């Protein structure tokens, strides 16, 4: 008997200048409202690295980090 393990991905959703965390599992389907952007976890990490850190990237995007709200 095998057990299916769902892998969670911790992605970033940006909408109306607000940045939110979005957790997805294998097989999830995510619909995005018009004007929203979904950045996959691995892409976010690479973008942060290229920008010199997460705070620098968020500032460059002009977004307000709402993950702790």
QUISUL-V851640 format. One record per residue. N is the residue number from 0. RES is the residue in three letters. NEAR is the number of other C-alpha atoms within 8 Angstrom. Layout:
n res near
N RES NEAR
N RES NEAR
//
This chain:
n res near
0 UNK 2
1 UNK 3
2 UNK 4
3 UNK 4
4 UNK 4
5 UNK 6
6 UNK 6
7 UNK 8
8 UNK 9
9 UNK 10
10 UNK 13
11 UNK 13
12 UNK 12
13 UNK 12
14 UNK 9
15 UNK 6
16 UNK 8
17 UNK 10
18 UNK 13
19 UNK 10
20 UNK 9
21 UNK 8
22 UNK 8
23 UNK 9
24 UNK 9
25 UNK 7
26 UNK 4
27 UNK 6
28 UNK 4
29 UNK 4
30 UNK 4
31 UNK 7
32 UNK 5
33 UNK 4
34 UNK 6
35 UNK 10
36 UNK 8
37 UNK 9
38 UNK 9
39 UNK 10
40 UNK 10
41 UNK 6
42 UNK 8
43 UNK 11
44 UNK 8
45 UNK 8
46 UNK 9
47 UNK 12
48 UNK 9
49 UNK 7
50 UNK 9
51 UNK 8
52 UNK 9
53 UNK 9
54 UNK 6
55 UNK 10
56 UNK 12
57 UNK 11
58 UNK 8
59 UNK 7
60 UNK 6
61 UNK 7
62 UNK 11
63 UNK 8
64 UNK 9
65 UNK 8
66 UNK 7
67 UNK 4
68 UNK 3
//
